[in-house]
Amino acid sequence: MRYITVQNLSFQYDNDPVLAEVNYHLDSGEFVTLTGENGAAKSTLIKATLGILRPKTGSVTMAKKNIKGQKLRLAYLPQQIASFNAGFPSTVYEFVKSGRYPRKGWFRPLTKHDQAHIKASLESVGMWENRQKQIGNLSGGQKQRVVIARMFASDPDIFVLDEPTTGMDTGTTETFYELMAHSAHQHQKAVLMITHDSEDVKGYVDRNIHLVRNQNLPWRCFNIHEKDNREDFDND
């Protein structure tokens, strides 16, 4: 099912063009990476897609319902989101638990299913044993994993992730990629992830969208180049 369709999207800061006539889509059941050289406006494209930034031209169409006919839910993880200071008043468990409330309503008690989902979310990022620790006392990589666990706990239909593995060690990163691939392929989630680690993740993803410079446009304009994973990544 098509969840996001972007057509002829262009964006500029003041009079400085950044993106030009970008087209791409995201479907349920696929894990897609977004790559490009430094300065290729990958984060800007994501923000314009989500309506955080207003495109100069073009359109973004997002489905209203998921594949089950329910209201579509989206989770967005920006860069460097895990910046909690030492005084942040929450344990790891409390913070991740709060991800379930938008689904239930703030005044409804969580069920055993909710609690199991919270535990599974923390276990998936290796943070269950740290559930009673204060978030502000964790390392940067641990904070990043807690934020991701909260996102999993909210159980969205679309994951939009901007460099989510920053601060993670190799083993945790591989586990994260496995989990995102499982979410897409077994649970029909849609995953769009900005990454610089295209070689490390290539065995898990279905497609790669690569922002490239168009020499016929001003130097900061980028068009999109897209290849199916089976063509681009499997010919080693």
N, C-alpha and C positions, 0 to 999 in steps of 0.2 A: 504494500500500500504506500502511495506517495505521501510523505509527511510534510516535506518542505520543497518548494519550487522557487528558485531565484532566476529571474529573467532580466537580462540587459541592465544589470545593476551598475551604476557609476556613483562614485563618491569623491568629494574633494573637501579639504580643509581650507576655508576662505577661498582663495583663488588657485590653490595648489592641488591639481588633480592627483588622486591616489589610486583609484580603481576605475576601470573602464569596461563597460559592457560585459560584466561577468555573468555567466550562466552556469548553474549547477543544480543538483537535486539531492534529496536524501529520502530513502525509503525505509520502511520498517524491515527489520530482519537483516540489516547490513551494518558493518563496522567500516567507516570511511575515515581516512586520514586527510588532513589538509597540510600541505607542505609548501615551501618556498624559501628563497634566500632571505637573509636578514633585511628588514625594511620592506618586505613584499606585502605588507598590509594584511596579514593573515588575521590578526586580532580585530582589525578594523572591519574586515569582511564579515566576521562572526557578529560583531556588534551591530552592523548595518542589517544583517539578516534578522536579528532578534528585535530590531526596533530601538535599540539603545542609541544608535546613531541614525540620522535620517539621510537616506540616499539622495543624491541629486536627481537621478533618473532611475527608471526601472521599477520592478515590482517583486515583492516577496509574498508568496502564497503559502499559508500554513494550514494543515488540516484542522478541523474542529474536533473530530472524533478519532479515537485510536482504532485498531483493527477489531476490537470487541464492541465498538459502537459507544464507548464511554468517552467522557471528556478527555481530550488530549492533555497530558502533563509533560512539562519540559523542565529539565534541570540544567543550569548553566554554571560552570566552574571557571571563573576568570583566572588570570595569572596572579600568582602571589596572594591568593586569598587567605592563606593560613598565617595571619600576622597577629595572633592573639598575644597580648602581653601577660606578664606574670600575674596580674590581678584579675584576669578574666574569671567571672564568678560562675563557673560551671565545671562539672566533671565531664570526662569523656562520654560516659554513658548518658548523662542528662542531655548533652548537646546532640548526640546522635538520635536519642529518643525524640527530640523536638522535630526531627524530620518526618515523623509519622503523623503529627497533629494536623498538618494541612489536609491530609486525607480523611481524618476522623472528625475534625472540629476540635477546637481547643478545650472544650469542656466535656468531651466524651472520654471515658476511661479506655485505656489501651487493653486490648484482648491478649490472650495467650499467643495468638497468631502474630500480633504486632510485636510482642516481646521476642518471639522467635525470629522475626525478621530483623529486629535490632541486633540481636546476638549474631545472626548470620552475616549482617553487614560489617560488624566489627571484626568477626573472625576472618572475613574475606580480605581484610587489609592488615591482618596480624595485630590487631589492637584490643582484642577481647581481654587479655590479661592486664591491660592498662586502663580498664574501664572506670575505675574509681579514682584515677589520678586527675588533678587539675589540668585543664588544657594549657594554661599559661606556662606550666612547668615542663612541657614536652619539648623535644627538639623540633626543628623546622620540618624535617621529614615526617615525624610522627604527627605533627599538626596537620600536614597535608593529607595524611592517610585518614585522620579523623574527619576532616571535611568531606573526603570522598565517601567515607562510611555513612555520613549523614545523607549524602546525596543518594546512595543506594537505599537507605532506609525509606526515603520518600517515594521510591519505586516509580520513577518517571517513565514515560514512553520514549522520550528523546533525551539523550545525554549529549550536551555540547561542552567540550572540554578544551581548555586552552593550556597546553603544556602541563598536564596533570601529574606527570611523574617527576617533576622537579623535586629534588631532595630525597628521592627514594633510592634504595640500594638495588642492585641488579636483580636479586631474587624477588623482591617485592614488586619491582617493575614488571617482571615476567608474569607473576601471579595476577597483577592488575590487567595486563593485556589478555590473559586467558579468561579472566572474569568478564571483560567487556565483550570478547568474542562469544562467550557463552550466553551472555545477556542478549546479544543480537541474534545469534543463530538458533538458540533454544527457546527464547522467550519473546522473540520478535520485537525487541527494542531497536531503536535507531541510534547509532553512535557516530558523532562527528568530532574528531579530535585533532587539534593542532599539535604537531610534533616536529622536533628536529631529529628524532631517532628513527628515521624511515627504514633503515636497515634492520634494526632490532625488532620492529613491530611488523615487518612485512609478511611474516608467516601467519599472522592472525587476522589481517584485514582483507576486505573484499575489493575495495577500490581506493585509489589515491587521487586526490585533486591537487594539482600543483600550480601555484601562481607563478607566472613567468612574465618577464618584461617584454612589452611589445615595442619594437624599435621605431615604429611609425607614430608613436604617441609620446607625449612629454615623459621625461625620464622617470617620474614616479608612478606612472600608470602601469598597471599589470592586467593582463588577461589571463584566462584560465586554461589549463591544459589538463585533460583527464584521461586516464587509462584504466581499464579493468585490471584488477589484481592478477588475473590469470595471464594477461599479456605482459604486464609491466614487472611483476615480481617473481614469476616462476621461471624465468629464462636465465638462470644463474649459470 
